[in-house]
Amino acid sequence: MDDLLAELRVWLNDALPKWKAKWDGDTSWDALCDWQRMSSEGKWATAAWPVEFGGRGLGTMEVLAIEDVMATYGAPQIPGMIGLKNVAPTLMKFGNEEQRASVPNIGSTDEVWCQGFSEPGAGSDLASLRTRAVIDGDEFVINGQKIWTSNGMHATHMQLLARTNPDAPKHKGISAMTLRMDTPGVEVRPIKQINGGAEFAEVFFTDARVPVANLLGPLHEGWNVTMTTLGHERAGVAVFAGRLEQRIRNLVEDVTKQDTKVSPIVADELAEFYVEARVLGMMGRQMLNKIAQGGTPGSEQSVIKMVWSELSQRVDTVVMEMAGIDGVTGANQDAAMGYLSARSATIAAGTSDIVKNIIGDRVLGLPRD
Ligand SMILES: Cc1cc2nc3c(=O)[nH]c(=O)nc-3n(C[C@H](O)[C@H](O)[C@H](O)COP(=O)(O)OP(=O)(O)OC[C@H]3O[C@@H](n4cnc5c(N)ncnc54)[C@H](O)[C@@H]3O)c2cc1C
């Protein structure tokens, strides 16, 4: 592990200043894609992938250590995280030869993938989705709508979930397939967010035709395929927990170094965050360790997701309070954006209500009425 992280530091000392000089403070989509491309060429962004797909075949603990070092160096976030972390492993597991050939393009950002799962009326209850895919010869004909599609405005490809057998029980009549976003009959509309961005999209399908060969996994068994994708998304909360821990350390360090005057109330809150983040970070590492040893994340995942998302919102609220009027006017962009963006943490990848249901049911075994 020490050699690996030493190699990473050498790479970062060379690559990060080059990227910063090239983009001069620009954090646009293109700038971040360039960072992803560089990190994939260095086999850092793709470190978890098997060697034959352009990765290093590393385990979750090593990947977390890499993320930690990246965070300490202030390396930018990878923009195509959904493709890299969720879709690529699904393509490797279920994809045919052509679908698997997409994997290296995901690293380089030549292909940007999104997840077309949620629909109006099918978010928490995803299995109620109504987008239809009807077989006509050697094609699926797709009609319906997706919503909250992250990176939808940039995506070149989608991992789509559609109903292929409306007569089967709801989890059993769904198929997963891959789709090019430039397919005729696919319309992508931006959704303007509270933080001013529009990275989300609504995606409409009107008689969009996709080859049956684009099926991902067996027909009508898309639910299992998607559980693989969401399993990777869920394991990712451990990485978020590690990042939040680092962020709180940095916050405390900045306040101390710059001798910033904080009220006793803020000081108390920072101390509380620090303790919670340390515990959260430890739980995250424990969960990844369990996965590394072949186990599946159970109750830890739900607990980490809930604590991480709610703690993130509390931290951003305090950062906003510390920014004072500059936060409200937006003069302090980081504070304002952080505050507004954190609102989604308790919704994405399972709302807090759903997570509490899971903890009540499966962790505590509480009786249902
Ligand atoms: C940042 C972000 C990124 C996302 N990215 C994607 C993406 O890339 N692709 C994609 O397909 N989707 C994406 N989503 C959508 C996300 O999966 C859904 O928003 C989420 O599953 C909740 O579904 P919903 O919005 O339809 O809310 P609903 O399910 O309609 O819930 C509405 C309210 O009812 C509550 N509720 C619902 N059911 C229950 C219950 N059984 N018990 C108690 N309370 C309940 C919820 O907690 C919530 O408060 C993203 C969402 C966010 C915020």
The ligand as an ORCA input file, in Angstrom:
! r2SCAN-3c Opt
* xyz 0 1
  C     -28.796     14.257     -6.467
  C     -29.723     13.234     -7.079
  C     -29.277     12.446     -8.114
  C     -30.139     11.503     -8.717
  N     -29.692     10.819     -9.809
  C     -30.516      9.941    -10.413
  C     -30.085      9.268    -11.606
  O     -28.981      9.489    -12.117
  N     -30.935      8.386    -12.188
  C     -32.161      8.123    -11.664
  O     -32.850      7.286    -12.228
  N     -32.615      8.764    -10.555
  C     -31.826      9.681     -9.932
  N     -32.271     10.363     -8.822
  C     -33.623     10.145     -8.344
  C     -33.702      9.459     -6.978
  O     -33.386      8.101     -7.108
  C     -35.116      9.685     -6.433
  O     -35.279     11.091     -6.245
  C     -35.338      8.987     -5.120
  O     -35.334      7.602     -5.293
  C     -36.684      9.399     -4.505
  O     -37.720      9.239     -5.426
  P     -38.741     10.441     -5.762
  O     -37.948     11.676     -5.993
  O     -39.643      9.957     -6.822
  O     -39.566     10.673     -4.420
  P     -40.782      9.782     -3.913
  O     -40.411      8.351     -3.936
  O     -42.010     10.197     -4.644
  O     -40.883     10.263     -2.421
  C     -41.544     11.482     -2.047
  C     -41.519     11.584     -0.516
  O     -42.241     10.485      0.051
  C     -41.425      9.750      0.938
  N     -41.724      8.319      0.810
  C     -41.889      7.608     -0.338
  N     -42.117      6.312     -0.080
  C     -42.097      6.188      1.276
  C     -42.257      5.090      2.172
  N     -42.488      3.862      1.735
  N     -42.157      5.335      3.509
  C     -41.909      6.586      3.990
  N     -41.763      7.681      3.184
  C     -41.848      7.471      1.856
  C     -40.002     10.036      0.500
  O     -39.067      9.885      1.553
  C     -40.092     11.496      0.048
  O     -39.994     12.356      1.151
  C     -31.458     11.317     -8.215
  C     -31.906     12.103     -7.145
  C     -31.068     13.070     -6.584
  C     -31.599     13.935     -5.477
*
